[in-house]
Amino acid sequence: MKLHLLDGYIQQIYLVEEAQQLMLLDGCCRADVDTVTNYITNTLKLPLASLKNVVVTHMHPDHAGAASELRKVTGCKLIGANVDGHWYQGIDGFFMYLTDMALARWVGKRIGKGKQKILYPRHLSFDIKLNDGDVIPGFEDWQVLFSQGHTDRDLSVMHLPTKQIYIADLLVAVKGNYIPPFPIFYPNRYRNSIARLAQLDVNHVLLAHGGKQPKSALDFNLIEELSPSVPQTHWRSVKNKLFKSLS
């Protein structure tokens, strides 16, 4: 197994290569489609049809944004958590979808990536839905684990032989520390996911925002201290700022 690390629009991209077959550990940004396809054809010298699977760990724009387009151009299968409904359903979901894209574009501008394509479908139809503990078809050394809290459908993806796990946004790197992300919609689930990670027999964690790190670099006491006990969401953040401005 080879694990290729690519620099995405606002996140790291992890591309698995096994016997000239490829799998993305997440769905990237819409702006990353050319980055991924050019790497496959120009660097790896493989046909685009070598991309067999794209795991979508959750529906945020830097994790699901390229998935639909990559399926069109490569014929790959999209893999997601076996969770009912759509993350961005309803009127509230639609406005949250717009907000998340705006935040992704703001981050891109802040880190000097400029304005790039970010629009993507807010609802995805998955070819394969997996439950907690399932292995990935065609890549049976990889197991998916539910790591909910950031959203209701977060997945982590663990490579069993090498004891490394891609945890998407379960943690993010900020000033040398690995801390909870924003938002966290389900704080109890989040704490359970962190407790599970602490107990897992893994040597390295792969972060979407922070790269590959030894598990020993994670300060679980700090993470527990910083983990919220109530939801931290877009709307709560707006209400809190509005309250402070009026008080």
Summary of the structure (lengths in Angstrom):
residues: 247
radius of gyration: 17.5
end to end distance: 56.8
largest distance: 61.6
contacts: 817
relative contact order: 0.13
helix: 35%
strand: 27%
